[in-house]
Amino acid sequence: MGKVLTMCSTYQRPELFLRMAESYNKTAKSIEARLAAYVSYEDTKIEEYKKLVLPKNVSIEYGPKKTMCGVLNYFSCEKYRDYQYYSEVNDDHVFVTEGWDIKMMNAIDIKYNGVSIAYGKTESLPTATMHGAKLVHGLGYFFPPQYLHMLLDLWIIEIDAATKIMTYVPDVLVDHRHPVFKKAEWDATYQNGEDELKISGEIHKDWLANKKTENIKRIKELISENSFIPISKLPSIDEPITCFMTTYERVNLLKRTIDSYLSTTVRPAKLFIFDDGSSNFTEIIDIVSKIPEAIIIRSKKNQGCANSVITAIEHLFKQGAKKLLILDSDCLFADQWWIKTNEIINRLDMNKSIVCLFNARVHKHIQSPIEGLVHKEMIGGLGMILSKKIHFAYIEKIKLTRQGITGWDGKLCRFALMDRTAIFACSPSMLQHTGSKLGTHCKVDPIECIADDFAGEPLPGIIPIPKHIQERIDFTSYLGFPKSQQAYEEEHPPAVNPHIKHPERKPQL
């Protein structure tokens, strides 16, 4: 967790400032949190400010008169440039939520890789916002320097409408005790603000006419610039399951995948996307940057699909990942895919199991005992959930195997089945493959022959499973992991066709 500076311009309100500072001290929980305030030499109550007994993480600087906007820009872009997050607060705010700073920093990290603005509950427009340093220092200001105090919230609303840069943190409350909300009495400071409203209105109109387009263009550039990082800069990972996707060249398929991903209601906090040296990387950035929680990692040269996936897996585990969900850039998502993924992980011992949200790769297929289904011998899977333990048990074998199955996932599943490791295929599938006819898969790949009850419109040529058949299929289909070799042979007699060996009687999708 980085350093966060909260900034306040206070005027003639030492008692309100102290109330705010004490609430800040009680609720800010990050180790390097600091509150810096600014009081003008012209303030008639300056001596009262100097007599305040402040918490140790709160300080006041005295100097020439500055606008509120000037104070925020001075602290964030001049005096305290070594912070990773900057928040603004007025002396009439009261911090209510314990740990509000950590919650808002986490929200900023997730959206656009830190180029974002977080805000909590509000009775009107956003106030007491927190900005990522990448945004502040990239723009060169916390708020545009031509503004004074009033209508800065309108500036935020305008840039958010064009860039979606705001991130709402609903469980954070920084209470604005303002007369408009009937939480305070009008005083001279409030009246000064009202008096400057007309001037601020003219400033905002001028910004709309002359600076808005330029500001929004720069913010979009910052989002794009910060959307990808070298693999050496991968952040540490502490989520229980880490989701990642690999990409290479195929922008049409990728666009379809990203649109499907964004249409789902519940998604991971972060999605790592590894690009394998695409020549059209600018197009890929434009597509992927629509995902606020995406962290894009670019390889300088193409490694090939299998090597790209293995490289991503090893780096993510090195950074602390516990379990990985491995996605392709040519799939569609069922609406409940992330919820179901977490349900599966909570049910199964992932150190003894492999799960595929959709068994996209099959080697051979025979007719199922249930009419209308295909009984398949799986050798790989789209949407594979993989533990660190299983990965390291097989990675050297995978790297050394040159002949036969070419995909890393096919090799992994083949070795796992040999060891009687449990492999599960999700039923109904949470993902659907779109790559057979549009990508590099052959046109007769059984991917396109699978009857699937995908939650949404199926692709042309894929027949949904009838309801009466689906009712006879468990949520997951079990493919191995018996107690002993003898038990395995008793439960899985040889197939009728001597060239087909399948470890399970039950049909699986």
Order of alpha helices (4+ residues) and beta strands (2+ residues): beta-alpha-beta-alpha-beta-alpha-beta-beta-alpha-beta-beta-alpha-alpha-beta-alpha-alpha-alpha-beta-beta-alpha-beta-alpha-beta-alpha-beta-beta-alpha-beta-beta-alpha-alpha-beta-beta-alpha-alpha-beta-alpha
